Amino acid sequence: MMLALSAPAFAQSKADEARATALKKEGDELVHASKFREALEKYDASLALVPNPAIHYNRARALESLGDFPAALDAFDQFVATAPPELKSRVPHLDEMIAKVAAHVATLTIHCEVAGAAVTLRGKSVGATPLAPIHTAGGEANVTVNAPGYVAYSHDMTLTAGQSETLDVTLRKAAAAEPAGKTPEPSPFEAATPQEAQPKEAPARGGGGVRALAWISGGVGLASLGAGMAFLGASLGQKSDADAHCPNKLCDATGLESIQHAWTYADLSTVFVVVSVVALGTSVVSFLLVPKRAPVQARVFVGPTSVGVGGTF
């Protein structure tokens, strides 16, 4: 049943009232022809000219016929809220019709203390808080609530047709950005490490290898020096033997052999002395490069019969 009432008299011009009445009539005829979408276009155009409560009822019936139950329930609510009692009384079984449509609709009520927060349901904007109860289809749904200065809220839920759900939304303040160049204050949970608890710097390492090199090269140097002296002595001994067999520098076979041995020992002595000098020099340099364990402490002492320097190195 369509309500075939003319638009009530408001401040609109006579031309608007006439055009609104004609559009409503065209919409009613389209409903009778089961052209519901075309009828809704006529009804919406009529409402834009003159707010006629009867059109809300006619829209509700057209939307119900299209299976858009949430929008039909919204239209019924608008009719109940705006129609005068006399007009409502002309609709038999109004409550039963509304209940039939509501059985296909899930109702969601959102409570949020932040006014003006944008709300989306299943990715579609449904307005800003505070909101009237939202009529929607049953099934899985995602609700988001956003407001400047607050952390975005998102919630997944299941809505059931014919039932009402309430969602309490609490928005948390977003952390304020630190000004550029300002060092953030430490959190009370980030206790500073006590000075005495900080790990002490480990003593310098790395002197062990240099010290070992110094000792080894020193030992080689001393051994080479000893060998050089020994071969020098042997060379001098052979020369002495050669002198006994070489009168007037005329040597017999034994003298020539002793001279040959003397030169061989002399060469070996020279080699060992050179090795000794290099090894002892390396030892001295290595000892100078070893990291000091403690600062040098020196002192001069004078005795009754001597003067000296002592201390720790």
Secondary structure, DSSP 8 states (H G I E B T S, - for coil): ----------SS-HHHHHHHHHHHHHHHHHHHTT-HHHHHHHHHHHHHHS--HHHHHHHHHHHHHHT-HHHHHHHHHHHHHHS-HHHHTTSTTHHHHHHHHHTT-EEEEEEESSTT-EEEETTEEEEESS---EEE-SEEEEEEEE-TTB--EEEEEEE-TT-EEEEEE---B------TT------TTS----GGGS--------HHHHHHHHHHHHHHHHHHHHHHHHHHHHHHHHHHHHHHT-GGG---HHHHHHHHHHHHHHHHHHHHHHHHHHHHHHHHHHHHHS--SS--EEEEEE-SS-EEEEEE-
